[in-house]
Amino acid sequence: MGDVLRVGDYVVVRDPRRLKLETRDDWRYYRDGDRAYRVDRDTRKVLAVIELINAFTN
């Protein structure tokens, strides 16, 4: 957390609600395999790393 994400290396999550991820206007989500990264929209700093298996079981 706190690192700046190089967004070109990750897939944009276009519909976070489908993965049951919390949404806010100033957040973006990116995916890499079975992990999602919650990222600040402006700074691109990683706010949280989420294991996607948890998103489907909660």
All heavy atoms as a GROMACS GRO file, in nm:
protein
  493
    1MET      N    1   0.084  -0.117   0.000
    1MET     CA    2   0.000   0.000   0.000
    1MET      C    3   0.089   0.124   0.000
    1MET      O    4   0.198   0.122   0.054
    1MET     CB    5  -0.093  -0.001   0.119
    1MET     CG    6  -0.200  -0.106   0.108
    1MET     SD    7  -0.332  -0.108   0.230
    1MET     CE    8  -0.299   0.017   0.343
    2GLY      N    9   0.040   0.229  -0.060
    2GLY     CA   10   0.113   0.353  -0.067
    2GLY      C   11   0.200   0.366  -0.190
    2GLY      O   12   0.243   0.474  -0.223
    3ASP      N   13   0.229   0.254  -0.256
    3ASP     CA   14   0.306   0.259  -0.379
    3ASP      C   15   0.221   0.321  -0.490
    3ASP      O   16   0.098   0.315  -0.486
    3ASP     CB   17   0.349   0.119  -0.423
    3ASP     CG   18   0.452   0.058  -0.330
    3ASP    OD1   19   0.517   0.134  -0.256
    3ASP    OD2   20   0.467  -0.064  -0.333
    4VAL      N   21   0.287   0.376  -0.589
    4VAL     CA   22   0.216   0.430  -0.705
    4VAL      C   23   0.204   0.319  -0.808
    4VAL      O   24   0.303   0.255  -0.844
    4VAL     CB   25   0.291   0.553  -0.764
    4VAL    CG1   26   0.223   0.600  -0.890
    4VAL    CG2   27   0.296   0.664  -0.661
    5LEU      N   28   0.084   0.295  -0.853
    5LEU     CA   29   0.056   0.187  -0.949
    5LEU      C   30   0.083   0.235  -1.090
    5LEU      O   31   0.039   0.342  -1.130
    5LEU     CB   32  -0.091   0.146  -0.936
    5LEU     CG   33  -0.130   0.018  -1.005
    5LEU    CD1   34  -0.081  -0.101  -0.924
    5LEU    CD2   35  -0.280   0.010  -1.018
    6ARG      N   36   0.158   0.157  -1.166
    6ARG     CA   37   0.178   0.185  -1.308
    6ARG      C   38   0.062   0.122  -1.381
    6ARG      O   39   0.062   0.002  -1.408
    6ARG     CB   40   0.310   0.127  -1.355
    6ARG     CG   41   0.428   0.195  -1.293
    6ARG     CD   42   0.559   0.138  -1.336
    6ARG     NE   43   0.549   0.033  -1.436
    6ARG     CZ   44   0.652  -0.023  -1.494
    6ARG    NH1   45   0.773   0.015  -1.464
    6ARG    NH2   46   0.636  -0.118  -1.584
    7VAL      N   47  -0.038   0.201  -1.413
    7VAL     CA   48  -0.166   0.149  -1.461
    7VAL      C   49  -0.154   0.072  -1.592
    7VAL      O   50  -0.238  -0.010  -1.622
    7VAL     CB   51  -0.273   0.259  -1.472
    7VAL    CG1   52  -0.308   0.313  -1.335
    7VAL    CG2   53  -0.231   0.370  -1.565
    8GLY      N   54  -0.054   0.096  -1.672
    8GLY     CA   55  -0.038   0.023  -1.797
    8GLY      C   56  -0.011  -0.125  -1.777
    8GLY      O   57  -0.028  -0.206  -1.868
    9ASP      N   58   0.031  -0.163  -1.656
    9ASP     CA   59   0.064  -0.302  -1.626
    9ASP      C   60  -0.054  -0.382  -1.573
    9ASP      O   61  -0.040  -0.501  -1.546
    9ASP     CB   62   0.176  -0.309  -1.521
    9ASP     CG   63   0.306  -0.250  -1.573
    9ASP    OD1   64   0.322  -0.237  -1.696
    9ASP    OD2   65   0.393  -0.218  -1.491
   10TYR      N   66  -0.170  -0.317  -1.557
   10TYR     CA   67  -0.285  -0.381  -1.494
   10TYR      C   68  -0.410  -0.361  -1.578
   10TYR      O   69  -0.418  -0.270  -1.658
   10TYR     CB   70  -0.308  -0.321  -1.354
   10TYR     CG   71  -0.190  -0.342  -1.264
   10TYR    CD1   72  -0.084  -0.251  -1.262
   10TYR    CD2   73  -0.181  -0.454  -1.183
   10TYR    CE1   74   0.026  -0.271  -1.180
   10TYR    CE2   75  -0.072  -0.474  -1.102
   10TYR     CZ   76   0.032  -0.383  -1.102
   10TYR     OH   77   0.141  -0.404  -1.021
   11VAL      N   78  -0.509  -0.445  -1.554
   11VAL     CA   79  -0.637  -0.438  -1.624
   11VAL      C   80  -0.732  -0.352  -1.541
   11VAL      O   81  -0.745  -0.372  -1.420
   11VAL     CB   82  -0.697  -0.580  -1.641
   11VAL    CG1   83  -0.834  -0.573  -1.705
   11VAL    CG2   84  -0.602  -0.668  -1.720
   12VAL      N   85  -0.798  -0.258  -1.604
   12VAL     CA   86  -0.895  -0.172  -1.536
   12VAL      C   87  -1.020  -0.253  -1.504
   12VAL      O   88  -1.070  -0.327  -1.589
   12VAL     CB   89  -0.934  -0.052  -1.625
   12VAL    CG1   90  -1.042   0.031  -1.558
   12VAL    CG2   91  -0.813   0.033  -1.657
   13VAL      N   92  -1.068  -0.242  -1.381
   13VAL     CA   93  -1.195  -0.303  -1.343
   13VAL      C   94  -1.304  -0.201  -1.375
   13VAL      O   95  -1.316  -0.099  -1.307
   13VAL     CB   96  -1.196  -0.341  -1.193
   13VAL    CG1   97  -1.332  -0.397  -1.154
   13VAL    CG2   98  -1.086  -0.441  -1.162
   14ARG      N   99  -1.378  -0.225  -1.479
   14ARG     CA  100  -1.478  -0.129  -1.527
   14ARG      C  101  -1.605  -0.127  -1.442
   14ARG      O  102  -1.670  -0.024  -1.430
   14ARG     CB  103  -1.516  -0.160  -1.672
   14ARG     CG  104  -1.398  -0.158  -1.765
   14ARG     CD  105  -1.388  -0.027  -1.835
   14ARG     NE  106  -1.273  -0.030  -1.925
   14ARG     CZ  107  -1.190   0.069  -1.937
   14ARG    NH1  108  -1.208   0.180  -1.869
   14ARG    NH2  109  -1.087   0.062  -2.019
   15ASP      N  110  -1.640  -0.242  -1.384
   15ASP     CA  111  -1.763  -0.251  -1.304
   15ASP      C  112  -1.731  -0.315  -1.168
   15ASP      O  113  -1.753  -0.434  -1.149
   15ASP     CB  114  -1.868  -0.332  -1.379
   15ASP     CG  115  -2.002  -0.333  -1.308
   15ASP    OD1  116  -2.019  -0.260  -1.208
   15ASP    OD2  117  -2.091  -0.406  -1.354
   16PRO      N  118  -1.677  -0.237  -1.074
   16PRO     CA  119  -1.640  -0.294  -0.945
   16PRO      C  120  -1.756  -0.356  -0.869
   16PRO      O  121  -1.738  -0.449  -0.792
   16PRO     CB  122  -1.580  -0.177  -0.868
   16PRO     CG  123  -1.586  -0.059  -0.954
   16PRO     CD  124  -1.646  -0.096  -1.085
   17ARG      N  125  -1.876  -0.307  -0.892
   17ARG     CA  126  -1.993  -0.363  -0.822
   17ARG      C  127  -2.014  -0.510  -0.858
   17ARG      O  128  -2.061  -0.588  -0.776
   17ARG     CB  129  -2.117  -0.281  -0.854
   17ARG     CG  130  -2.115  -0.145  -0.789
   17ARG     CD  131  -2.245  -0.068  -0.817
   17ARG     NE  132  -2.225   0.071  -0.786
   17ARG     CZ  133  -2.210   0.167  -0.876
   17ARG    NH1  134  -2.217   0.139  -1.004
   17ARG    NH2  135  -2.191   0.291  -0.840
   18ARG      N  136  -1.981  -0.546  -0.980
   18ARG     CA  137  -1.995  -0.685  -1.022
   18ARG      C  138  -1.907  -0.776  -0.938
   18ARG      O  139  -1.942  -0.893  -0.912
   18ARG     CB  140  -1.959  -0.699  -1.170
   18ARG     CG  141  -2.004  -0.831  -1.227
   18ARG     CD  142  -1.971  -0.841  -1.372
   18ARG     NE  143  -1.864  -0.939  -1.380
   18ARG     CZ  144  -1.764  -0.937  -1.463
   18ARG    NH1  145  -1.751  -0.841  -1.550
   18ARG    NH2  146  -1.674  -1.030  -1.462
   19LEU      N  147  -1.794  -0.724  -0.892
   19LEU     CA  148  -1.703  -0.801  -0.807
   19LEU      C  149  -1.729  -0.775  -0.659
   19LEU      O  150  -1.651  -0.815  -0.574
   19LEU     CB  151  -1.557  -0.766  -0.840
   19LEU     CG  152  -1.513  -0.798  -0.982
   19LEU    CD1  153  -1.371  -0.749  -1.005
   19LEU    CD2  154  -1.525  -0.946  -1.012
   20LYS      N  155  -1.839  -0.704  -0.631
   20LYS     CA  156  -1.878  -0.669  -0.494
   20LYS      C  157  -1.773  -0.586  -0.423
   20LYS      O  158  -1.747  -0.602  -0.305
   20LYS     CB  159  -1.913  -0.794  -0.414
   20LYS     CG  160  -2.029  -0.870  -0.474
   20LYS     CD  161  -2.071  -0.986  -0.391
   20LYS     CE  162  -2.187  -1.053  -0.462
   20LYS     NZ  163  -2.245  -1.159  -0.389
   21LEU      N  164  -1.711  -0.493  -0.499
   21LEU     CA  165  -1.612  -0.402  -0.444
   21LEU      C  166  -1.679  -0.268  -0.415
   21LEU      O  167  -1.761  -0.221  -0.493
   21LEU     CB  168  -1.497  -0.382  -0.543
   21LEU     CG  169  -1.417  -0.507  -0.576
   21LEU    CD1  170  -1.322  -0.481  -0.692
   21LEU    CD2  171  -1.340  -0.556  -0.454
   22GLU      N  172  -1.644  -0.209  -0.302
   22GLU     CA  173  -1.699  -0.079  -0.263
   22GLU      C  174  -1.656   0.027  -0.364
   22GLU      O  175  -1.543   0.026  -0.411
   22GLU     CB  176  -1.646  -0.044  -0.124
   22GLU     CG  177  -1.700   0.084  -0.069
   22GLU     CD  178  -1.642   0.116   0.068
   22GLU    OE1  179  -1.572   0.033   0.126
   22GLU    OE2  180  -1.670   0.227   0.115
   23THR      N  181  -1.745   0.119  -0.396
   23THR     CA  182  -1.712   0.222  -0.493
   23THR      C  183  -1.719   0.362  -0.431
   23THR      O  184  -1.798   0.387  -0.341
   23THR     CB  185  -1.808   0.218  -0.614
   23THR    OG1  186  -1.941   0.238  -0.570
   23THR    CG2  187  -1.798   0.086  -0.687
   24ARG      N  188  -1.633   0.449  -0.481
   24ARG     CA  189  -1.634   0.593  -0.450
   24ARG      C  190  -1.583   0.665  -0.574
   24ARG      O  191  -1.508   0.609  -0.654
   24ARG     CB  192  -1.542   0.624  -0.332
   24ARG     CG  193  -1.603   0.580  -0.201
   24ARG     CD  194  -1.525   0.616  -0.078
   24ARG     NE  195  -1.436   0.730  -0.085
   24ARG     CZ  196  -1.355   0.765   0.012
   24ARG    NH1  197  -1.352   0.695   0.125
   24ARG    NH2  198  -1.276   0.868   0.001
   25ASP      N  199  -1.622   0.789  -0.589
   25ASP     CA  200  -1.582   0.865  -0.707
   25ASP      C  201  -1.432   0.882  -0.719
   25ASP      O  202  -1.378   0.891  -0.830
   25ASP     CB  203  -1.648   1.003  -0.708
   25ASP     CG  204  -1.797   0.996  -0.737
   25ASP    OD1  205  -1.843   0.894  -0.793
   25ASP    OD2  206  -1.868   1.092  -0.703
   26ASP      N  207  -1.361   0.888  -0.606
   26ASP     CA  208  -1.217   0.912  -0.612
   26ASP      C  209  -1.134   0.784  -0.609
   26ASP      O  210  -1.012   0.789  -0.594
   26ASP     CB  211  -1.174   1.006  -0.499
   26ASP     CG  212  -1.214   0.956  -0.361
   26ASP    OD1  213  -1.303   0.870  -0.351
   26ASP    OD2  214  -1.158   1.006  -0.262
   27TRP      N  215  -1.197   0.669  -0.624
   27TRP     CA  216  -1.126   0.541  -0.631
   27TRP      C  217  -1.137   0.483  -0.770
   27TRP      O  218  -1.236   0.501  -0.840
   27TRP     CB  219  -1.187   0.439  -0.537
   27TRP     CG  220  -1.167   0.464  -0.392
   27TRP    CD1  221  -1.086   0.556  -0.332
   27TRP    CD2  222  -1.232   0.394  -0.286
   27TRP    NE1  223  -1.096   0.548  -0.196
   27TRP    CE2  224  -1.185   0.448  -0.165
   27TRP    CE3  225  -1.324   0.292  -0.282
   27TRP    CZ2  226  -1.228   0.403  -0.042
   27TRP    CZ3  227  -1.366   0.247  -0.158
   27TRP    CH2  228  -1.319   0.301  -0.040
   28ARG      N  229  -1.034   0.409  -0.807
   28ARG     CA  230  -1.035   0.326  -0.927
   28ARG      C  231  -0.983   0.189  -0.886
   28ARG      O  232  -0.906   0.177  -0.790
   28ARG     CB  233  -0.946   0.383  -1.037
   28ARG     CG  234  -0.989   0.518  -1.089
   28ARG     CD  235  -1.123   0.507  -1.162
   28ARG     NE  236  -1.169   0.637  -1.209
   28ARG     CZ  237  -1.258   0.712  -1.145
   28ARG    NH1  238  -1.310   0.673  -1.031
   28ARG    NH2  239  -1.296   0.828  -1.195
   29TYR      N  240  -1.024   0.086  -0.958
   29TYR     CA  241  -0.974  -0.049  -0.931
   29TYR      C  242  -0.902  -0.101  -1.054
   29TYR      O  243  -0.945  -0.078  -1.167
   29TYR     CB  244  -1.090  -0.144  -0.899
   29TYR     CG  245  -1.148  -0.123  -0.760
   29TYR    CD1  246  -1.260  -0.044  -0.742
   29TYR    CD2  247  -1.090  -0.184  -0.650
   29TYR    CE1  248  -1.314  -0.026  -0.615
   29TYR    CE2  249  -1.145  -0.166  -0.522
   29TYR     CZ  250  -1.256  -0.088  -0.506
   29TYR     OH  251  -1.308  -0.069  -0.382
   30TYR      N  252  -0.793  -0.171  -1.027
   30TYR     CA  253  -0.717  -0.238  -1.132
   30TYR      C  254  -0.697  -0.381  -1.087
   30TYR      O  255  -0.697  -0.411  -0.968
   30TYR     CB  256  -0.582  -0.168  -1.152
   30TYR     CG  257  -0.597  -0.028  -1.202
   30TYR    CD1  258  -0.611   0.079  -1.113
   30TYR    CD2  259  -0.602   0.000  -1.337
   30TYR    CE1  260  -0.629   0.208  -1.157
   30TYR    CE2  261  -0.619   0.129  -1.383
   30TYR     CZ  262  -0.632   0.233  -1.293
   30TYR     OH  263  -0.649   0.361  -1.338
   31ARG      N  264  -0.679  -0.471  -1.183
   31ARG     CA  265  -0.670  -0.613  -1.152
   31ARG      C  266  -0.542  -0.670  -1.209
   31ARG      O  267  -0.495  -0.632  -1.316
   31ARG     CB  268  -0.790  -0.684  -1.213
   31ARG     CG  269  -0.804  -0.828  -1.174
   31ARG     CD  270  -0.932  -0.886  -1.228
   31ARG     NE  271  -0.935  -0.894  -1.372
   31ARG     CZ  272  -0.875  -0.989  -1.443
   31ARG    NH1  273  -0.807  -1.083  -1.384
   31ARG    NH2  274  -0.885  -0.989  -1.574
   32ASP      N  275  -0.489  -0.767  -1.136
   32ASP     CA  276  -0.372  -0.844  -1.178
   32ASP      C  277  -0.395  -0.986  -1.129
   32ASP      O  278  -0.375  -1.014  -1.011
   32ASP     CB  279  -0.246  -0.783  -1.118
   32ASP     CG  280  -0.121  -0.863  -1.150
   32ASP    OD1  281  -0.124  -0.944  -1.243
   32ASP    OD2  282  -0.020  -0.844  -1.081
   33GLY      N  283  -0.440  -1.073  -1.217
   33GLY     CA  284  -0.470  -1.210  -1.175
   33GLY      C  285  -0.584  -1.214  -1.076
   33GLY      O  286  -0.692  -1.165  -1.105
   34ASP      N  287  -0.557  -1.268  -0.956
   34ASP     CA  288  -0.664  -1.281  -0.856
   34ASP      C  289  -0.660  -1.170  -0.752
   34ASP      O  290  -0.719  -1.182  -0.646
   34ASP     CB  291  -0.657  -1.418  -0.789
   34ASP     CG  292  -0.526  -1.441  -0.716
   34ASP    OD1  293  -0.432  -1.362  -0.733
   34ASP    OD2  294  -0.517  -1.540  -0.641
   35ARG      N  295  -0.590  -1.062  -0.782
   35ARG     CA  296  -0.584  -0.947  -0.692
   35ARG      C  297  -0.643  -0.823  -0.758
   35ARG      O  298  -0.626  -0.802  -0.876
   35ARG     CB  299  -0.441  -0.915  -0.653
   35ARG     CG  300  -0.382  -1.012  -0.559
   35ARG     CD  301  -0.251  -0.960  -0.507
   35ARG     NE  302  -0.196  -1.060  -0.417
   35ARG     CZ  303  -0.070  -1.094  -0.414
   35ARG    NH1  304   0.016  -1.035  -0.494
   35ARG    NH2  305  -0.028  -1.185  -0.331
   36ALA      N  306  -0.711  -0.743  -0.676
   36ALA     CA  307  -0.759  -0.613  -0.721
   36ALA      C  308  -0.688  -0.508  -0.636
   36ALA      O  309  -0.659  -0.531  -0.518
   36ALA     CB  310  -0.910  -0.601  -0.704
   37TYR      N  311  -0.660  -0.396  -0.697
   37TYR     CA  312  -0.592  -0.287  -0.630
   37TYR      C  313  -0.685  -0.167  -0.629
   37TYR      O  314  -0.728  -0.121  -0.734
   37TYR     CB  315  -0.462  -0.251  -0.703
   37TYR     CG  316  -0.366  -0.366  -0.707
   37TYR    CD1  317  -0.372  -0.459  -0.810
   37TYR    CD2  318  -0.270  -0.383  -0.608
   37TYR    CE1  319  -0.285  -0.566  -0.814
   37TYR    CE2  320  -0.182  -0.489  -0.612
   37TYR     CZ  321  -0.190  -0.581  -0.715
   37TYR     OH  322  -0.104  -0.687  -0.719
   38ARG      N  323  -0.718  -0.119  -0.509
   38ARG     CA  324  -0.795   0.005  -0.497
   38ARG      C  325  -0.694   0.118  -0.502
   38ARG      O  326  -0.599   0.122  -0.424
   38ARG     CB  327  -0.872   0.008  -0.365
   38ARG     CG  328  -0.954   0.135  -0.349
   38ARG     CD  329  -1.022   0.142  -0.214
   38ARG     NE  330  -1.105   0.028  -0.192
   38ARG     CZ  331  -1.122  -0.030  -0.072
   38ARG    NH1  332  -1.060   0.016   0.035
   38ARG    NH2  333  -1.200  -0.135  -0.060
   39VAL      N  334  -0.716   0.211  -0.594
   39VAL     CA  335  -0.617   0.314  -0.623
   39VAL      C  336  -0.683   0.451  -0.618
   39VAL      O  337  -0.796   0.468  -0.666
   39VAL     CB  338  -0.556   0.288  -0.764
   39VAL    CG1  339  -0.460   0.397  -0.802
   39VAL    CG2  340  -0.489   0.152  -0.768
   40ASP      N  341  -0.612   0.548  -0.561
   40ASP     CA  342  -0.660   0.685  -0.563
   40ASP      C  343  -0.661   0.734  -0.707
   40ASP      O  344  -0.563   0.718  -0.780
   40ASP     CB  345  -0.568   0.774  -0.478
   40ASP     CG  346  -0.615   0.917  -0.475
   40ASP    OD1  347  -0.580   0.991  -0.571
   40ASP    OD2  348  -0.685   0.956  -0.380
   41ARG      N  349  -0.772   0.788  -0.751
   41ARG     CA  350  -0.789   0.829  -0.891
   41ARG      C  351  -0.685   0.932  -0.935
   41ARG      O  352  -0.635   0.927  -1.047
   41ARG     CB  353  -0.929   0.886  -0.911
   41ARG     CG  354  -0.956   0.929  -1.053
   41ARG     CD  355  -1.086   1.000  -1.064
   41ARG     NE  356  -1.072   1.129  -0.996
   41ARG     CZ  357  -1.169   1.212  -0.970
   41ARG    NH1  358  -1.292   1.180  -1.004
   41ARG    NH2  359  -1.148   1.324  -0.909
   42ASP      N  360  -0.652   1.026  -0.848
   42ASP     CA  361  -0.563   1.134  -0.887
   42ASP      C  362  -0.414   1.102  -0.870
   42ASP      O  363  -0.335   1.130  -0.959
   42ASP     CB  364  -0.597   1.260  -0.808
   42ASP     CG  365  -0.739   1.308  -0.837
   42ASP    OD1  366  -0.783   1.299  -0.954
   42ASP    OD2  367  -0.807   1.352  -0.743
   43THR      N  368  -0.377   1.041  -0.758
   43THR     CA  369  -0.236   1.016  -0.730
   43THR      C  370  -0.189   0.879  -0.777
   43THR      O  371  -0.069   0.856  -0.787
   43THR     CB  372  -0.207   1.026  -0.579
   43THR    OG1  373  -0.276   0.921  -0.511
   43THR    CG2  374  -0.247   1.162  -0.524
   44ARG      N  375  -0.284   0.791  -0.802
   44ARG     CA  376  -0.258   0.651  -0.839
   44ARG      C  377  -0.187   0.573  -0.728
   44ARG      O  378  -0.128   0.468  -0.753
   44ARG     CB  379  -0.179   0.641  -0.969
   44ARG     CG  380  -0.258   0.686  -1.088
   44ARG     CD  381  -0.190   0.648  -1.215
   44ARG     NE  382  -0.269   0.696  -1.328
   44ARG     CZ  383  -0.218   0.738  -1.439
   44ARG    NH1  384  -0.088   0.738  -1.456
   44ARG    NH2  385  -0.294   0.778  -1.537
   45LYS      N  386  -0.194   0.622  -0.606
   45LYS     CA  387  -0.138   0.548  -0.493
   45LYS      C  388  -0.231   0.434  -0.457
   45LYS      O  389  -0.353   0.449  -0.456
   45LYS     CB  390  -0.119   0.639  -0.372
   45LYS     CG  391   0.000   0.729  -0.386
   45LYS     CD  392   0.029   0.801  -0.257
   45LYS     CE  393   0.151   0.888  -0.274
   45LYS     NZ  394   0.185   0.958  -0.151
   46VAL      N  395  -0.171   0.320  -0.426
   46VAL     CA  396  -0.248   0.202  -0.387
   46VAL      C  397  -0.304   0.223  -0.247
   46VAL      O  398  -0.230   0.250  -0.153
   46VAL     CB  399  -0.160   0.076  -0.391
   46VAL    CG1  400  -0.238  -0.046  -0.342
   46VAL    CG2  401  -0.107   0.052  -0.533
   47LEU      N  402  -0.435   0.213  -0.234
   47LEU     CA  403  -0.503   0.229  -0.106
   47LEU      C  404  -0.528   0.094  -0.039
   47LEU      O  405  -0.534   0.087   0.084
   47LEU     CB  406  -0.635   0.302  -0.127
   47LEU     CG  407  -0.625   0.439  -0.193
   47LEU    CD1  408  -0.765   0.493  -0.224
   47LEU    CD2  409  -0.546   0.536  -0.107
   48ALA      N  410  -0.548  -0.011  -0.121
   48ALA     CA  411  -0.574  -0.144  -0.066
   48ALA      C  412  -0.547  -0.248  -0.172
   48ALA      O  413  -0.564  -0.223  -0.291
   48ALA     CB  414  -0.718  -0.155  -0.019
   49VAL      N  415  -0.507  -0.366  -0.126
   49VAL     CA  416  -0.491  -0.483  -0.212
   49VAL      C  417  -0.596  -0.583  -0.167
   49VAL      O  418  -0.604  -0.616  -0.050
   49VAL     CB  419  -0.349  -0.543  -0.201
   49VAL    CG1  420  -0.336  -0.665  -0.290
   49VAL    CG2  421  -0.243  -0.438  -0.234
   50ILE      N  422  -0.676  -0.629  -0.261
   50ILE     CA  423  -0.789  -0.715  -0.229
   50ILE      C  424  -0.775  -0.846  -0.304
   50ILE      O  425  -0.761  -0.846  -0.427
   50ILE     CB  426  -0.921  -0.646  -0.267
   50ILE    CG1  427  -0.932  -0.512  -0.196
   50ILE    CG2  428  -1.041  -0.736  -0.238
   50ILE    CD1  429  -1.023  -0.414  -0.263
   51GLU      N  430  -0.781  -0.956  -0.232
   51GLU     CA  431  -0.782  -1.087  -0.295
   51GLU      C  432  -0.922  -1.107  -0.352
   51GLU      O  433  -1.020  -1.097  -0.279
   51GLU     CB  434  -0.749  -1.197  -0.195
   51GLU     CG  435  -0.612  -1.187  -0.136
   51GLU     CD  436  -0.500  -1.213  -0.236
   51GLU    OE1  437  -0.519  -1.294  -0.328
   51GLU    OE2  438  -0.394  -1.149  -0.221
   52LEU      N  439  -0.934  -1.131  -0.480
   52LEU     CA  440  -1.066  -1.139  -0.543
   52LEU      C  441  -1.149  -1.256  -0.492
   52LEU      O  442  -1.269  -1.249  -0.492
   52LEU     CB  443  -1.053  -1.144  -0.694
   52LEU     CG  444  -1.011  -1.012  -0.758
   52LEU    CD1  445  -0.996  -1.028  -0.908
   52LEU    CD2  446  -1.108  -0.901  -0.725
   53ILE      N  447  -1.087  -1.360  -0.445
   53ILE     CA  448  -1.165  -1.470  -0.389
   53ILE      C  449  -1.249  -1.419  -0.272
   53ILE      O  450  -1.361  -1.460  -0.252
   53ILE     CB  451  -1.074  -1.589  -0.347
   53ILE    CG1  452  -1.160  -1.711  -0.314
   53ILE    CG2  453  -0.985  -1.554  -0.231
   53ILE    CD1  454  -1.219  -1.776  -0.434
   54ASN      N  455  -1.195  -1.322  -0.194
   54ASN     CA  456  -1.270  -1.264  -0.083
   54ASN      C  457  -1.390  -1.184  -0.134
   54ASN      O  458  -1.493  -1.180  -0.070
   54ASN     CB  459  -1.181  -1.173   0.000
   54ASN     CG  460  -1.076  -1.252   0.074
   54ASN    OD1  461  -1.091  -1.370   0.098
   54ASN    ND2  462  -0.967  -1.186   0.107
   55ALA      N  463  -1.375  -1.119  -0.247
   55ALA     CA  464  -1.485  -1.040  -0.301
   55ALA      C  465  -1.604  -1.129  -0.336
   55ALA      O  466  -1.717  -1.086  -0.328
   55ALA     CB  467  -1.438  -0.964  -0.424
   56PHE      N  468  -1.578  -1.254  -0.375
   56PHE     CA  469  -1.687  -1.342  -0.414
   56PHE      C  470  -1.747  -1.416  -0.295
   56PHE      O  471  -1.860  -1.462  -0.302
   56PHE     CB  472  -1.639  -1.445  -0.515
   56PHE     CG  473  -1.609  -1.382  -0.649
   56PHE    CD1  474  -1.479  -1.378  -0.696
   56PHE    CD2  475  -1.710  -1.329  -0.728
   56PHE    CE1  476  -1.451  -1.319  -0.819
   56PHE    CE2  477  -1.683  -1.270  -0.849
   56PHE     CZ  478  -1.553  -1.267  -0.895
   57THR      N  479  -1.674  -1.426  -0.184
   57THR     CA  480  -1.725  -1.502  -0.070
   57THR      C  481  -1.791  -1.417   0.037
   57THR      O  482  -1.852  -1.469   0.127
   57THR     CB  483  -1.612  -1.584  -0.004
   57THR    OG1  484  -1.509  -1.494   0.040
   57THR    CG2  485  -1.555  -1.686  -0.101
   58ASN      N  486  -1.778  -1.285   0.028
   58ASN     CA  487  -1.839  -1.198   0.129
   58ASN      C  488  -1.980  -1.164   0.094
   58ASN      O  489  -2.024  -1.152  -0.010
   58ASN     CB  490  -1.758  -1.070   0.148
   58ASN     CG  491  -1.626  -1.098   0.214
   58ASN    OD1  492  -1.614  -1.197   0.285
   58ASN    ND2  493  -1.531  -1.012   0.192
   0.00000   0.00000   0.00000
